[in-house]
Amino acid sequence: MAVPRLQTFGQSAAAKKVIAQAIGYADGAHEIAHIHHRAQLIYAAGGIVRVITPGGLWMLKPGMALLIGTQIEHELHMVGQTALRTLYIDPEALPPLGSDCRMIALDDLLRASILSMCATGEGSDAEAIEQRAALIVPLILHLLAERLAGAPTAADDEVRLALPENPRLRTICDSLIADAANADTLEQWAERTGA
């Protein structure tokens, strides 16, 4: 991955435990490698998101969200028209993550809470949004803490592909992630990577 850029949210958001954002992406869009001072919960309300960290590739499927720890370099790749809903969470408001990322199963209550935090319908005033957040944020933090208290399950590994640390092998994996239809032979890869 390239040198990551740091995303910040400014002084007005610094005191908030949770910052919500709703973003629509076209098929094939991607966010370059970056890090946050906050943990990030990513939920694709529509489409599929591939998240790449130094430790693996995560596929977000319906009903799941990915919690990325603070200061973890990551990039996002969209498959299909994607409706991304994301929460940036003060890391001190969460129990320790224990690893760089954790899959979170979404029940109806957590899903609705995330969507409500990200909804800023036309005509919504700042005071109404703040009042809604004051009610929803403690609930979201409680629900996430419950899920983080449990051990990771086999389902976590079903959506994560570990990526190698060896630079030559990582080059091949990164190329295949970028172009899964690549049909190069083992000999071509060996020549290209010096193996």
N, C-alpha and C positions, 0 to 999 in steps of 0.2 A: 504494500500500500504506500501511497505517497505520504509526505509529511502532513499530519492531520492539522486541520484548523480548529480553533476553539470557538464554540458558539456560546455567547453570553446573552443575557436578557435585559440588561440595564438596571439602574438603581430602583426604578419604580416597581420592578418585579422581585427584587432581592429579598424582601420580607415574606413573600408568599411561600407557603410550604409546597404548593402544587401550581404549576403554570400549564394551562391547556392550550393545545393548538390543533386545528383541523386544516389539513392540506389535501388538495386533489392533485394527482399526478397522471400524466399520460403514460400509456404503455411504453416501456423501455426507458423511462426517466430514471435518473439515479442521483443520489446525494453522495458527494465525494467524501473521502475519509475525514472524520472530524471527531472531536471529543466534547463532552460537556462537564461542567462543574457539578451538575446534578445527575441523579439517576434518570433514565428515560424509559417510560413504558410505551411500547409501540403496539398499536392495534390497527389492523387493516379491516375497516368496516366494509370494504369492497376491494376486490383484486387480491393479489398475492405480493408479499414483500420478502425478498431475500436480504438477510442482514449478514454482513461479513465482518468478523472481528479477527484479530491475530490468532485466536484459538479455534475458530470454526466458522461454518456457514450455517445459518439458521433459516428455516423456511417457516414463515408464519401462515398457518392454515386457519380456516374459519373456526371461531370459538376459542382461539388462543391469542395471547399477547406475549411479548417478550420484554422482560425487564433487563435493561442494560445498566450495569454498575457505573458509578461516577468515574470519570477519567479513562474510560475504556474506548479505545479507537474503534470506530465502526463506520461502515458505509452501507447505504441502502440501494437496492435495485428493485424496481417495480415491474411486475408481470401483469399485464392487462391494465385497464383503467383502474386506478387505485385511489380509494378514499382513506387516507391515513389519519388516524386520531392518535395523538400522542400527549403524554403527560410528562412534564419535567418535574422531578420530585426532589426536594431537599433531602440529601442522603441521611441526615440526622433524624429524619422523620420515619425512617424505615429500619427494621432489624438488619444486621449485616447480611450481605448477599451471599458470601461464601465462595463465589466464583464470579467470572466476568458477566455472565448472563444467566437468566433463569426463565424458563417457559412458565406462564401463568395461565391456568385454565379459567376461562371466563364463564361464570354462571350469569343468569339473567340480571341479577342485581348489580354485579360489578360492571357488566357490559352497559347497562342503562346509566350507571353512574358516570362512566367514562364519556359516553355520548352526551350526557347532560352537561358535563364540564366543558365539553368542546362546542356546545351549541351556543351560538351568539346570533340568534335570529334577528331579522330586520326589526327595528324599533326597540330592541332591547337596550335599556339604559345601563350605564356603568353601575349604578347602585343596585339594580335588580340582579345583575351578573354577580356582584360581590356577595349579595345576600344568599344567592343560590350556592355559590362556592363555599360560603361559611357553613352551610349544612352538609354539602356533599363531600368536601375534603376529608373530614374526620372519618366518614364512612369508608371512603376509598382506602385511606391509610390503614384502617382496621382490617378490611378485607384482604389487602395485600399482605399485612403482617400475618394473618391466619395462613395464607398460602405459603409464605416464606418459612413459617415454623415447621411445615412438613418437609420431609426429605424429598429430594428430586426423585421423580418416578421414571420408569422405563419409557413413558411417553415423551419425557424431555429428550431422550437420546434418539427418538424416532424422527425428530425434526431438526437435529443438529448433525452436521457432517464435520468431524474433526479435520482440521487442515494441518499438513505436516510443517515441522520447523525447518527441515532441510531446504535451503534456498533454491536448489535446482528443482527439487520435486515440487516446491511451492509455486515456482514459475509455471510448471506444467499445469498444476491444479488451477491457478489463477486464469490461465489461458482457456482451459476447458470450462470454467465458470462463465467467462465472458462469451464463449462460443461453444455451446454444448454439442453442436453438430460437427465440430472439428473431427476429421477422420485421419489425421496424421498418424503415421506408423511409429512404432517404438523406436525404430532406427532414426527417423526424422527428429523425434524429440531428443534422443540421445545426442545427436549432432548439434542441435540447437542449444542444448543446455551444457554441453561439454561433459557429458557423463559417459 
